[in-house]
Amino acid sequence: MARKRPLLIPGVDKKLLVKDAAKLMPDFTRRRFIAAGASLGALTLLTGCDVSDGFSAEEMLKQISKFNDAVQARIFNPNALAPTFPESAITKPFPFNAYYDLDDAPEVDGKDWKLEVRGLVDNKKSWTLDELYKLPQVKQVTRHICVEGWSAIGSWTGTPLRDFLKLIGADTSAKYCWFQCADAEGYNSPLDMETALHPQTQMTFKFADQILPRAYGYPMKIRVPTKLGFKNPKYVISMEVTNDYKGGYWEDQGYNSFSGS
Amino acid sequence: MSSLAVIDVHHAPKANVIQPAWVRIMHWINAVAVILMIMSGWQVYNASPLFSFSFPPAITLGSWLGGALLWHFAAMWLLMVNGLFYLVCGFATGRFARKLLPITPSGVMADTRAALTFKLPHEDLSKYNQVQKLLYAGIIVVGIVIVLSGLSIWKPVQLQYLTALFGGYDFARYVHFACMAAICAFLVVHVALALLVPKSLRAMIIGR
């Protein structure tokens, strides 16, 4: 998930570049978008949102994205399994993708690492890696689909998240499991409870039968084959069960929050 | 006397109106939706191009992937809801059957030849020639396929049977792209001909 792809060319002033780009964007296009926005605005009525205070295309798009969250939650079938594949279909090498380069990926010391558990759970004890490794694990070979459009098939092994939620006495009527990660900017992402309880949603400790390598999120990743890749956090350090929508790294920048596949 | 009056009321306006109001309204809503979908779709494509080219940012919408996806998943409602109404109206009023059928290979060949030698008459805009029939019927089919392939890319788990029908997730992206290319090619011809025969454009605005 590359970040707002910086159009960086060495020796080129970023601000000037942006100015030039803005000039390139013809005025009529902008006007047309706003005109289009006016007719699209009728759609926001479906969401029951008040757009009278300060109409803008951006605000309208945000409201429609929220409407799309609701539509996708309705479409989501908790019993529909993501297609699985034979091991021969696994994509090699499996792509590394993040807003940082591989060299800057978090380097977590597994001995010191603990999974912090917070929020609406009976047992808030933190879990060491050894303790988590003792939980029953299952393997799945599923397709990872990136918001950018590409896809790759991988093999992930770990504990179904719903088993862990049961183990810690989580309030599964809560709305979200919210994950925080170890990277410098503090990647985080909310996962709706229905998806968290999906049989294929997994606390992943292995990739291709090997201990999860640094590139894919050591020591723990949340693998969600019913969501786009950016909803599959890596280098997870904490999980909070909550009714509050706490936002997410990409979600806050405009990616649709539900982003179900 | 009275029967004559009735005939007048029913036939006089119909003879003049080439494009009824519902066709005109849906046509222009569709035009806006399609342009929004194509321009935002190009920006989405640029995030992970299928071929060795990208679309110039100046002709895309959304300024980055996240913005483009917001536009794409907003305009899709406009496209789908309007398109669905259009299909229902087209079949229910018999307009599709009346205007777009029959299409015969020999007719298409003859009218293509006539069009290329500028011998195709445009006096009666209410009757489509064979090339128009083929293109208009064809673009409706492409419109249906682009929506279905788009849904299969959007929901490859929930709609996995649809995705499988399009040859799986990765192949469905190519189908979606090919439909976009077909629509762009159609648009070039469609807009050029509307400008060449301005009264057809007028009919799509004021109805006659």
Chai-1 contact restraints between the chains, C-beta under 6 A:
chainA,res_idxA,chainB,res_idxB,connection_type,confidence,min_distance_angstrom,max_distance_angstrom,comment,restraint_id
A,K4,B,W64,contact,1.0,0.0,6.0,A-B,restraint_1
A,L24,B,A58,contact,1.0,0.0,6.0,A-B,restraint_2
A,M25,B,A58,contact,1.0,0.0,6.0,A-B,restraint_3
A,A36,B,V32,contact,1.0,0.0,6.0,A-B,restraint_4
A,A36,B,L36,contact,1.0,0.0,6.0,A-B,restraint_5
A,L40,B,A74,contact,1.0,0.0,6.0,A-B,restraint_6
A,L40,B,L78,contact,1.0,0.0,6.0,A-B,restraint_7
A,L43,B,W77,contact,1.0,0.0,6.0,A-B,restraint_8
A,L61,B,L70,contact,1.0,0.0,6.0,A-B,restraint_9
A,L61,B,A74,contact,1.0,0.0,6.0,A-B,restraint_10
A,I64,B,A74,contact,1.0,0.0,6.0,A-B,restraint_11
A,S65,B,L70,contact,1.0,0.0,6.0,A-B,restraint_12
A,N68,B,F73,contact,1.0,0.0,6.0,A-B,restraint_13
A,I75,B,Q158,contact,1.0,0.0,6.0,A-B,restraint_14
A,A80,B,Q158,contact,1.0,0.0,6.0,A-B,restraint_15
A,A82,B,V157,contact,1.0,0.0,6.0,A-B,restraint_16
A,P83,B,Q160,contact,1.0,0.0,6.0,A-B,restraint_17
A,E148,B,A47,contact,1.0,0.0,6.0,A-B,restraint_18
A,E148,B,S48,contact,1.0,0.0,6.0,A-B,restraint_19
A,G149,B,A47,contact,1.0,0.0,6.0,A-B,restraint_20
A,G149,B,S48,contact,1.0,0.0,6.0,A-B,restraint_21
A,W150,B,S48,contact,1.0,0.0,6.0,A-B,restraint_22
A,S151,B,Y169,contact,1.0,0.0,6.0,A-B,restraint_23
A,T226,B,V157,contact,1.0,0.0,6.0,A-B,restraint_24
A,Q253,B,G66,contact,1.0,0.0,6.0,A-B,restraint_25
A,G254,B,G66,contact,1.0,0.0,6.0,A-B,restraint_26
A,G254,B,L70,contact,1.0,0.0,6.0,A-B,restraint_27
A,Y255,B,G66,contact,1.0,0.0,6.0,A-B,restraint_28
A,S261,B,P156,contact,1.0,0.0,6.0,A-B,restraint_29
A,S261,B,V157,contact,1.0,0.0,6.0,A-B,restraint_30
